[in-house]
Amino acid sequence: MTLIVSCSQYNIEEKEAEVLGNSDNNINLREGTLNIDKYVENQLIISEGIINLLENENDIDIDYILNMPSNLTYNELKSSFDDANIIQSSALADLLKLLQNNSLTFANKNQNLKDLTLTEIELIISQEIENQLGSLNYNRAGPCEDAFHTGHSRCARNFAISAGAVAISAFFTFGIGTFIGGSSAMAIYLACQNDVDQDYYNCID
């Protein structure tokens, strides 16, 4: 169940035209200014695509993903996803590339971000997500179900925040060319999701 954004469909072709680099993995940073509201809108839509894909995978080796290096190239990332039993490894790598390029474009067009700490960048993204999506709290179905929905929404939002903030921070340290933080944020999301599921099962027992 995807709870990160209200829309049920994302237009991957449109987002590719906006922020995705070319086929040899060079980054094509778009001219103009990418404001925080548009950046976060892109971030949420792409994150939803990643989460939808992960929900259709049944045998992901989370421990393997958690122990992957944080600075992989595109081909290394795809190969690692294959090793982690992810069937749609190419699609997932493409979406993570899209997610990272969105953050790199935003960082490149907002150079003042280099003076901020990772925590400060996370706060900026978090506040804008709150502005766009509103409160996480659910009070609709009962204590177990509400905690389940709230927990999964929190996991998804934290993924979007963490993946974006780490990529932005890394842009000013490492430049472009490797995937910084996206796979780690994804592994933490999967672990978070599993914890929420276990808490739900314990609640209804």
Secondary structure by P-SEA (a helix, b strand, c coil): cccccccccccaaaaaaccccccccccccccccccaaaaaaaaaaaaaaaaaaaaaccccaaaaaaaccccccaaaaaaaaaaacccaaaaaaaaaaaaaaaaaaaaaaccccccccaaaaaaaaaaaaaaaccccccccccaaaaaaaaaaaaaaaaaaaaaaaaaaaaaacccccccccaaaaaaaaaaaaaaaaaaaaaaac
